[in-house]
Amino acid sequence: MKKKDGKAERKGYFCVRFTEKEREYLDEKAAEAGLTAGEYLRRSMRGKQFDYVVHKQVNDLIYEVHRIGNNINQIAHNANCGYYNESESRRLLANMKILTDLVGKAAAKIGDM
């Protein structure tokens, strides 16, 4: 059965005992990957070739793109209110196009991995 967000509902439960060092190692590896311990184990179990360093970098990139998007929305609002002259507006649009192209290229590279 799927939840509202489209993900499969997890009903199975499996208890595993770790030594203190094993648990520390698991938590460390999961943190490096930017994942919870459970998600790290599930991905490892499925044998997925997963570059955890790249995953962390992608998450950082997504965060930054969200922040930039927020700034762009504020700039667009100010431009629509007439706070910028014509040349400033053209320059802002050109910079936004450059940013959009760079994000598109980064997304394409990530998709090719």
Sequence and secondary structure as in RCSB ss.txt:
>XXXX:A:sequence
MKKKDGKAERKGYFCVRFTEKEREYLDEKAAEAGLTAGEYLRRSMRGKQFDYVVHKQVNDLIYEVHRIGNNINQI
AHNANCGYYNESESRRLLANMKILTDLVGKAAAKIGDM
>XXXX:A:secstr
 B TTS B           HHHHHHHHHHHHHHTS HHHHHHHHHTT    HHHHHHHHHHHHHHHHHHHHHHHH
HHHHHTT S HHHHHHHHHHHHHHHHHHHHHHHHHHT 
